[in-house]
Amino acid sequence: MSRAGRPFAEHREAVERLKTDVEKASEFARNRPRNEYSTRQWERLKDPDSNLLGGFLKRWEQQSTLSPAFIDEARRLVSDAFDEIIGLETGKRKPAP
């Protein structure tokens, strides 16, 4: 996200790799049992019409560069969303041996 002050075109490949990685993580969450809430959080995170990662990437592509203030605020929101997903995943009980 810190690269969004530079033209999107310079980072298009890295953004596509990031989107692929997020999609893989989302698919993994979707295929785990009793994981509906985490799956919904991943969907919100990657949604291009949201104010999280997907929306940030869409806006960067549309505008080519983003302001430092916008980047900083978006980074906080996305970080919080990732922290929530991590908390959901680490808070799950492990199956008994």
N, C-alpha and C positions, 0 to 999 in steps of 0.2 A: 504494500500500500504506500510505503514511503516513496516509491518510484513514480507515483502518480503526478508529481510535479513536472515530470518530463513527458514528452509526447507518447501517447498510447502506442502508436505504430512501432516505436522502438522496443516495446515490451510485449507485443502481441503474442509471440510464441510462449513466453513465460506465463502470461495470463491464461492461455489455453491449457498449459500443463497444470496450472493451479486449479482451473475449473474441472479438469479431468480427475485430479486428486480428490477434490471435494465431492465430486460425483461418486467416486469409488467408496469414499468413507460413508456417504449417504446410503449407498446400496448395501454396504456391510451392515449398517445400523438397521436398515429396513428388513434384512434377512435374519436378524436375531430375534429369538422369542421374547415376548413381553417387552417390546422396545418401541412402542407406539409414540411415547412422548419424545424420546430422543430423535426418532425419525421425523416427527413434526418440526423439531428444532432445526435439524439439518435442512429440511425443505424451506423453512423461513430464512435460514442463513444464505442459501444459494439463489433464492427467488430474485430475479432481475427487477421486480417491481417493489422490492422491499427497501428498507433503509439499512440493510446489512451488506454483506459481501457482494451478493449478486447485483444489488442496486448500485453499489459503489463502482463495480467493474463496468456496468452498463453506462453509468454517467461518465466515467473516465473515457470510455471509447467514444461516446457521443461528443464530448467536449475537448478531447485530445489531452488537455492538462487540467489539473485541479489545484485549487488554492491550498496553501499550507494549513490554514485554519480548518478548512473542510476536511482535509486528510486527517488531521489530528482528531477531530471529533468523530469521524467515521471509524477511525482506528480503535477508539475507545469502545464504540458500540459493537464492533465486530469482535474485539477482544472479550468483551463481556458475554457475547453470544457463545463464543468458543468455550469460555470458562463454564458457562451453564451446561453445555454439552458434556464437557469433561466431568463436571460434578455429577451429572446424571449417570454417566458410565462408571465412574469410580465408586459411587455410592451403592452400586448393586451388590447384593450378596453373592458370594461364590457358592457353587453347588457343593454339597457335602461329599467327601470322598467315599 
